């Protein structure tokens, strides 16, 4: 599994499509996490679901970095931000490659 992270609208999807055209893309992982949290699904179960989807496949996971800005006032938004960060840490640890994309330029960080 390859993980691509970066800020909102920084060209992550285009970078993935140009560089990993034969891979299955799981885009906007941070939105999937929010939807699952809103459904009452635990962080552990969300991580298990993601790991199951990415296990043994030629997969690229794309997510926004949510932790580099103002801390949300709303408790649910803070929990989403923190949960997403913890899940991305786990995914990065198991990924074969990790890229950070800024202004459409990807930098390999693992």
C-alpha positions as CSV (number, residue, x, y, z in Angstrom):
1,X,0.0,0.0,0.0
2,X,1.1,3.5,-0.8
3,X,0.0,6.5,1.3
4,X,-0.3,10.0,-0.1
5,X,-1.0,12.9,2.2
6,X,-1.2,16.6,1.9
7,X,-3.3,19.7,2.4
8,X,-6.7,20.2,0.8
9,X,-6.6,20.8,-3.0
10,X,-2.9,20.3,-3.3
11,X,-2.9,17.9,-6.2
12,X,-2.8,14.6,-4.4
13,X,-5.2,12.8,-6.7
14,X,-3.5,14.0,-9.9
15,X,-0.1,13.0,-8.4
16,X,-1.4,9.5,-7.7
17,X,-3.0,9.1,-11.2
18,X,0.2,10.2,-12.9
19,X,2.5,8.1,-10.9
20,X,0.5,5.1,-9.9
21,X,-1.9,4.7,-12.9
22,X,-2.2,0.9,-12.5
23,X,-3.2,1.1,-8.8
24,X,-6.6,1.0,-7.1
25,X,-7.1,4.5,-5.6
26,X,-8.9,5.0,-2.3
27,X,-9.3,8.8,-2.3
28,X,-10.5,11.1,0.4
29,X,-9.9,8.7,3.2
30,X,-10.4,11.5,5.7
31,X,-14.1,11.8,4.5
32,X,-14.6,8.0,4.9
33,X,-13.3,8.2,8.4
34,X,-15.7,11.1,9.2
35,X,-18.7,9.2,7.8
36,X,-17.8,6.1,9.8
37,X,-17.4,8.1,13.0
38,X,-20.8,9.8,12.4
39,X,-22.3,6.3,12.1
40,X,-20.9,5.5,15.6
41,X,-18.2,3.1,14.4
42,X,-15.1,2.9,16.6
43,X,-11.7,4.0,15.6
44,X,-10.4,0.4,15.9
45,X,-13.2,-0.9,13.6
46,X,-12.5,1.9,11.1
47,X,-8.8,1.1,11.0
48,X,-9.7,-2.6,10.6
49,X,-12.0,-1.8,7.7
50,X,-9.3,0.2,5.9
51,X,-6.6,-2.4,6.5
52,X,-8.9,-5.1,5.1
53,X,-9.6,-3.0,2.0
54,X,-5.8,-2.4,1.4
55,X,-4.5,-5.8,2.3
56,X,-2.8,-7.7,-0.5
57,X,-3.7,-5.2,-3.2
58,X,-1.9,-2.7,-5.4
59,X,-3.6,0.2,-3.6
60,X,-2.9,4.0,-3.1
61,X,-4.6,5.6,-0.2
62,X,-5.1,9.4,-0.4
63,X,-6.0,11.6,2.6
64,X,-5.9,15.3,3.6
65,X,-3.7,16.2,6.5
66,X,-6.1,17.7,9.1
67,X,-3.8,18.4,11.9
68,X,-1.9,21.4,10.5
69,X,-4.4,24.1,11.2
70,X,-6.7,25.7,13.7
71,X,-8.0,23.2,16.3
72,X,-11.8,22.9,15.7
73,X,-14.1,24.2,18.5
74,X,-16.6,21.5,17.9
75,X,-15.8,18.3,19.9
76,X,-16.9,16.0,17.1
77,X,-14.6,17.8,14.6
78,X,-11.7,17.5,17.0
79,X,-12.3,13.8,17.5
80,X,-12.4,13.3,13.7
81,X,-9.2,15.2,13.3
82,X,-7.4,13.3,16.0
83,X,-8.8,9.9,14.8
84,X,-7.7,10.6,11.3
85,X,-4.2,11.5,12.5
86,X,-3.9,8.2,14.5
87,X,-5.2,6.1,11.6
88,X,-2.8,7.8,9.2
89,X,0.1,7.1,11.6
90,X,-0.8,3.4,11.5
91,X,-1.2,3.3,7.7
92,X,2.1,5.1,7.2
93,X,3.9,2.6,9.4
94,X,2.6,-0.3,7.3
95,X,2.9,1.5,3.9
96,X,5.7,0.6,1.4
97,X,5.9,4.2,0.4
98,X,4.5,7.5,1.8
99,X,4.4,10.8,-0.2
100,X,3.5,14.3,0.9
101,X,2.1,16.5,-1.9
102,X,2.3,20.3,-1.8
103,X,1.4,22.4,-4.9
104,X,1.1,19.3,-7.0
105,X,4.7,18.2,-6.2
106,X,5.1,14.9,-4.4
107,X,8.0,14.3,-2.0
108,X,8.7,10.8,-0.9
109,X,9.0,10.7,2.9
110,X,9.2,6.9,3.3
